[in-house]
Amino acid sequence: AICLLLLSLTACNPGGEKPAASKSDAQVAAPPPPPAQQPLPQSPASPDAAIPANLVVDVNGHKMTQEQLNAELSKRLLAMKDQIPQDRLQQAKDSIKKRLVDDFVIRNLLMDEVNRQKITATDKDVGEAVDQLKSTLPPGVTIDELMKRNQVTSEQMHEEIRFGIRINKLVLTSTGGKTKPTDKEITSFYQKNKEKFKLPESAHVRHILVAKTTGDDEKTKAEKKAKADDLRKQLLGGADFAKTALTSSDCPSKQTGGDLGTFTRGQMVKPFEDAAFSQKKGEIGPVVETDFGYHIIQVLEKNSSKTMSLDAEAKEKITAFLTQQKHQQAFDRLIKGLRGKAKIVYYGQ
């Protein structure tokens, strides 16, 4: 379902923190469906039965035709056209088809169940979910761009989000509302996974670069080294680092005063890294040569390696992770139960 796709695009910003949960988080997003599964062995159409023309699957009377499957497949392939190598196109088609069929099954199982239980979502619920979706989009991505990318209208998006909210309420109902981890579970997870909460040594650095090229001869290199030495001398004499970087550095970071942000060991070339982690905070270090050129480095902040404390730092992250895990497990159990009670017939594709 497109709602699940839209909401999944806002998740997991690698290395970043998830947005803080709002009071209506429990009503915002359905968990993503499990990976596409092969048709259940007990539910294919009987070999002796007359197969309805052009059918792919029948879920409690909800039928998917080959035309519907092909249309949705074409839409997905168009959205992914720049991501699939030509030699893997057929493999991708087969995989997407299986996922589309399984999504159709799951969607209709869930729709029947939320209708049966008369679970609804208010316009206020939907509005809050849309606002949350907007707040979690990647930088530079708008809601309109997201709709265009997924080939949906505003009305379709709102209806899919409404469906997602209803699903989420259904999952919470199935657990009795108990998806929040206990303090004991949080502490246990922390104790068993302390390695994951270790923060490596880091440094916040700015620099000025006098760049060199592979074609530089020894004389040119010496001249560039002398320029870097002179710039360092100016800084030691009280020149403003950010202004000097803006006028004299060959690195794009000059636009932000030479600021390279915070990094850990292994992220920079070794001579630069060694200098940064050996310098004292605030010190204008000696000129350092790398393959890029000659650097004048100033360390703005240094942080020693440490393990995040449970109460001050790790608890919120663990709570969010375990809540999502419990939610996903409840979703999986719900789908398994609905599959077991449903009449699902798969036809040859």
Secondary structure, DSSP 8 states (H G I E B T S, - for coil): -HHHHHHHTTS--TTS------TTGGGT------------TT-B--TTS---TTEEEEETTEEEEHHHHHHHHHHHHHHTTTTS-GGGHHHHHHHHHHHHHHHHHHHHHHHHHHHHTT----HHHHHHHHHHHHHTS-TT--HHHHHHHTT--HHHHHHHHHHHHHHHHHHHHHTTT--S--HHHHHHHHHHTGGGGEE--EEEEEEEEEE--TT--HHHHHHHHHHHHHHHHHHHTT--HHHHHHHH--SGGGGGTTEEEEEETTSS-HHHHHHHHHS-TT-B---EEETTEEEEEEEEEEE--EE--IIIIIHHHHHHHHHHHHHHHHHHHHHHHHHHHS-EEE---
